[in-house]
């Protein structure tokens, strides 16, 4: 009976050993939206002035992909991306600056590739996720944002 229990324990332990570990959510990162394909997070620690303009706020949105993709030509897997967004607090507009793809969840690990966006302002409704973020990031006094701003 003891060999049977030992075998059952070994099978159970080996089955658990092959389960992928869930990524630990970093401090200051908050879940916004979940779809069938990805989970989008807001990085509160990333909020800065953009181009030293007190009406513009830059921040990161992080996408963790539920099914990481292997990019054959790069010979790497993409597990997440980090989008740099800028909100105009005066006109309720938003634009994308760049998207960086990473090998690990939460925009960690190796930087796999980068895509620079052509900044084009677009309006957004206040009654939306980005509208809620606008209230949050535009409520931060520009004078207390200590991180360096990205230049255009």
BALOBA-1460 file (C-alpha; in Angstrom, 3 decimals):
// residues 152
<rec num="1" residu="x" x="0.000" y="0.000" z="0.000"/>
<rec num="2" residu="x" x="2.871" y="2.387" z="0.811"/>
<rec num="3" residu="x" x="4.425" y="2.080" z="-2.696"/>
<rec num="4" residu="x" x="1.016" y="2.906" z="-4.198"/>
<rec num="5" residu="x" x="0.704" y="6.036" z="-2.038"/>
<rec num="6" residu="x" x="4.252" y="7.086" z="-2.914"/>
<rec num="7" residu="x" x="3.552" y="6.611" z="-6.628"/>
<rec num="8" residu="x" x="0.295" y="8.572" z="-6.396"/>
<rec num="9" residu="x" x="2.108" y="11.394" z="-4.566"/>
<rec num="10" residu="x" x="4.871" y="11.482" z="-7.179"/>
<rec num="11" residu="x" x="2.326" y="11.622" z="-10.025"/>
<rec num="12" residu="x" x="0.438" y="14.458" z="-8.341"/>
<rec num="13" residu="x" x="3.623" y="16.426" z="-7.693"/>
<rec num="14" residu="x" x="4.955" y="15.932" z="-11.206"/>
<rec num="15" residu="x" x="1.615" y="17.079" z="-12.645"/>
<rec num="16" residu="x" x="1.818" y="20.293" z="-10.624"/>
<rec num="17" residu="x" x="5.424" y="20.872" z="-11.640"/>
<rec num="18" residu="x" x="4.424" y="21.313" z="-15.290"/>
<rec num="19" residu="x" x="1.827" y="23.998" z="-14.610"/>
<rec num="20" residu="x" x="3.030" y="27.465" z="-15.691"/>
<rec num="21" residu="x" x="3.330" y="29.912" z="-12.837"/>
<rec num="22" residu="x" x="1.130" y="32.984" z="-12.989"/>
<rec num="23" residu="x" x="3.030" y="36.251" z="-13.297"/>
<rec num="24" residu="x" x="3.069" y="38.370" z="-10.165"/>
<rec num="25" residu="x" x="1.295" y="41.685" z="-10.690"/>
<rec num="26" residu="x" x="3.795" y="44.492" z="-10.002"/>
<rec num="27" residu="x" x="3.110" y="47.184" z="-7.428"/>
<rec num="28" residu="x" x="1.330" y="50.219" z="-8.889"/>
<rec num="29" residu="x" x="-0.210" y="48.240" z="-11.773"/>
<rec num="30" residu="x" x="-4.017" y="47.960" z="-11.854"/>
<rec num="31" residu="x" x="-6.283" y="45.768" z="-13.972"/>
<rec num="32" residu="x" x="-8.595" y="47.724" z="-16.281"/>
<rec num="33" residu="x" x="-10.187" y="45.368" z="-18.800"/>
<rec num="34" residu="x" x="-10.170" y="41.658" z="-19.609"/>
<rec num="35" residu="x" x="-11.141" y="40.121" z="-22.951"/>
<rec num="36" residu="x" x="-10.872" y="36.599" z="-24.354"/>
<rec num="37" residu="x" x="-7.392" y="37.413" z="-25.699"/>
<rec num="38" residu="x" x="-5.751" y="39.737" z="-23.180"/>
<rec num="39" residu="x" x="-5.832" y="41.624" z="-19.902"/>
<rec num="40" residu="x" x="-5.082" y="45.356" z="-19.940"/>
<rec num="41" residu="x" x="-3.455" y="47.065" z="-16.964"/>
<rec num="42" residu="x" x="-2.731" y="50.706" z="-16.078"/>
<rec num="43" residu="x" x="0.707" y="51.542" z="-14.652"/>
<rec num="44" residu="x" x="0.093" y="54.305" z="-12.097"/>
<rec num="45" residu="x" x="3.812" y="54.805" z="-11.499"/>
<rec num="46" residu="x" x="4.328" y="55.719" z="-15.157"/>
<rec num="47" residu="x" x="2.304" y="58.968" z="-15.106"/>
<rec num="48" residu="x" x="4.459" y="61.937" z="-16.159"/>
<rec num="49" residu="x" x="4.138" y="65.252" z="-17.955"/>
<rec num="50" residu="x" x="4.598" y="64.911" z="-21.683"/>
<rec num="51" residu="x" x="7.031" y="67.368" z="-23.291"/>
<rec num="52" residu="x" x="6.887" y="69.381" z="-20.016"/>
<rec num="53" residu="x" x="3.379" y="70.523" z="-20.966"/>
<rec num="54" residu="x" x="1.155" y="70.855" z="-17.850"/>
<rec num="55" residu="x" x="-1.928" y="69.882" z="-19.923"/>
<rec num="56" residu="x" x="-0.476" y="66.630" z="-21.274"/>
<rec num="57" residu="x" x="-0.025" y="63.416" z="-19.277"/>
<rec num="58" residu="x" x="1.897" y="60.375" z="-20.463"/>
<rec num="59" residu="x" x="1.297" y="56.887" z="-19.035"/>
<rec num="60" residu="x" x="1.643" y="53.190" z="-19.856"/>
<rec num="61" residu="x" x="-1.044" y="50.637" z="-20.599"/>
<rec num="62" residu="x" x="0.210" y="47.053" z="-20.354"/>
<rec num="63" residu="x" x="-1.393" y="44.139" z="-22.212"/>
<rec num="64" residu="x" x="-0.760" y="40.589" z="-21.018"/>
<rec num="65" residu="x" x="-1.643" y="38.156" z="-23.811"/>
<rec num="66" residu="x" x="-3.468" y="35.016" z="-22.712"/>
<rec num="67" residu="x" x="-1.897" y="33.032" z="-25.558"/>
<rec num="68" residu="x" x="1.692" y="34.233" z="-26.052"/>
<rec num="69" residu="x" x="2.775" y="34.289" z="-29.705"/>
<rec num="70" residu="x" x="6.037" y="32.917" z="-31.032"/>
<rec num="71" residu="x" x="7.452" y="35.246" z="-33.691"/>
<rec num="72" residu="x" x="9.387" y="32.997" z="-36.058"/>
<rec num="73" residu="x" x="11.520" y="35.705" z="-37.706"/>
<rec num="74" residu="x" x="12.579" y="37.060" z="-34.290"/>
<rec num="75" residu="x" x="12.870" y="33.599" z="-32.707"/>
<rec num="76" residu="x" x="11.153" y="34.936" z="-29.582"/>
<rec num="77" residu="x" x="7.816" y="34.751" z="-27.834"/>
<rec num="78" residu="x" x="5.715" y="37.834" z="-27.142"/>
<rec num="79" residu="x" x="3.847" y="37.603" z="-23.833"/>
<rec num="80" residu="x" x="2.986" y="41.272" z="-23.260"/>
<rec num="81" residu="x" x="3.190" y="44.779" z="-24.650"/>
<rec num="82" residu="x" x="3.440" y="48.271" z="-23.204"/>
<rec num="83" residu="x" x="1.645" y="51.102" z="-24.992"/>
<rec num="84" residu="x" x="2.720" y="54.667" z="-24.271"/>
<rec num="85" residu="x" x="-0.321" y="56.932" z="-24.318"/>
<rec num="86" residu="x" x="-0.699" y="60.683" z="-23.918"/>
<rec num="87" residu="x" x="-3.891" y="62.418" z="-22.748"/>
<rec num="88" residu="x" x="-4.654" y="66.072" z="-23.396"/>
<rec num="89" residu="x" x="-6.386" y="67.139" z="-20.172"/>
<rec num="90" residu="x" x="-7.848" y="70.295" z="-21.752"/>
<rec num="91" residu="x" x="-9.500" y="68.763" z="-24.805"/>
<rec num="92" residu="x" x="-10.310" y="65.157" z="-23.782"/>
<rec num="93" residu="x" x="-8.100" y="63.715" z="-26.492"/>
<rec num="94" residu="x" x="-5.685" y="60.803" z="-26.448"/>
<rec num="95" residu="x" x="-2.896" y="59.576" z="-28.715"/>
<rec num="96" residu="x" x="-0.528" y="56.626" z="-28.874"/>
<rec num="97" residu="x" x="3.230" y="57.209" z="-29.021"/>
<rec num="98" residu="x" x="4.733" y="53.710" z="-29.197"/>
<rec num="99" residu="x" x="4.181" y="50.051" z="-28.368"/>
<rec num="100" residu="x" x="6.966" y="47.811" z="-27.084"/>
<rec num="101" residu="x" x="6.587" y="44.019" z="-27.058"/>
<rec num="102" residu="x" x="8.135" y="41.887" z="-24.294"/>
<rec num="103" residu="x" x="9.002" y="38.245" z="-23.712"/>
<rec num="104" residu="x" x="7.433" y="38.118" z="-20.224"/>
<rec num="105" residu="x" x="4.097" y="39.306" z="-18.757"/>
<rec num="106" residu="x" x="3.727" y="42.837" z="-17.350"/>
<rec num="107" residu="x" x="6.170" y="44.345" z="-19.885"/>
<rec num="108" residu="x" x="9.106" y="42.509" z="-18.347"/>
<rec num="109" residu="x" x="11.822" y="40.286" z="-19.718"/>
<rec num="110" residu="x" x="13.497" y="40.901" z="-23.048"/>
<rec num="111" residu="x" x="12.295" y="43.680" z="-25.336"/>
<rec num="112" residu="x" x="11.324" y="41.701" z="-28.445"/>
<rec num="113" residu="x" x="10.379" y="44.529" z="-30.817"/>
<rec num="114" residu="x" x="9.106" y="48.100" z="-30.851"/>
<rec num="115" residu="x" x="6.557" y="49.925" z="-32.996"/>
<rec num="116" residu="x" x="6.508" y="53.721" z="-33.084"/>
<rec num="117" residu="x" x="3.035" y="55.134" z="-33.603"/>
<rec num="118" residu="x" x="2.200" y="58.155" z="-35.715"/>
<rec num="119" residu="x" x="0.693" y="60.393" z="-33.036"/>
<rec num="120" residu="x" x="-2.863" y="61.290" z="-34.011"/>
<rec num="121" residu="x" x="-5.151" y="62.879" z="-31.461"/>
<rec num="122" residu="x" x="-8.621" y="61.341" z="-31.117"/>
<rec num="123" residu="x" x="-11.488" y="62.357" z="-28.861"/>
<rec num="124" residu="x" x="-12.856" y="59.985" z="-26.227"/>
<rec num="125" residu="x" x="-16.073" y="59.987" z="-24.178"/>
<rec num="126" residu="x" x="-15.788" y="60.831" z="-20.490"/>
<rec num="127" residu="x" x="-18.014" y="57.803" z="-19.786"/>
<rec num="128" residu="x" x="-15.371" y="55.249" z="-20.812"/>
<rec num="129" residu="x" x="-12.331" y="53.467" z="-19.406"/>
<rec num="130" residu="x" x="-10.007" y="56.064" z="-20.957"/>
<rec num="131" residu="x" x="-12.326" y="58.772" z="-19.587"/>
<rec num="132" residu="x" x="-11.899" y="57.306" z="-16.106"/>
<rec num="133" residu="x" x="-8.118" y="57.280" z="-16.607"/>
<rec num="134" residu="x" x="-8.280" y="60.906" z="-17.738"/>
<rec num="135" residu="x" x="-9.871" y="61.837" z="-14.416"/>
<rec num="136" residu="x" x="-7.114" y="60.019" z="-12.592"/>
<rec num="137" residu="x" x="-4.029" y="61.195" z="-14.491"/>
<rec num="138" residu="x" x="-5.234" y="64.762" z="-15.059"/>
<rec num="139" residu="x" x="-6.007" y="65.058" z="-11.357"/>
<rec num="140" residu="x" x="-2.296" y="64.736" z="-10.572"/>
<rec num="141" residu="x" x="-0.644" y="68.130" z="-10.232"/>
<rec num="142" residu="x" x="2.008" y="68.528" z="-12.927"/>
<rec num="143" residu="x" x="4.411" y="69.980" z="-10.352"/>
<rec num="144" residu="x" x="4.552" y="66.706" z="-8.408"/>
<rec num="145" residu="x" x="5.286" y="64.519" z="-11.395"/>
<rec num="146" residu="x" x="8.970" y="63.884" z="-10.822"/>
<rec num="147" residu="x" x="9.864" y="61.441" z="-13.606"/>
<rec num="148" residu="x" x="11.370" y="62.889" z="-16.767"/>
<rec num="149" residu="x" x="8.923" y="63.510" z="-19.571"/>
<rec num="150" residu="x" x="9.328" y="61.953" z="-22.993"/>
<rec num="151" residu="x" x="10.143" y="64.377" z="-25.774"/>
<rec num="152" residu="x" x="8.195" y="64.425" z="-29.040"/>
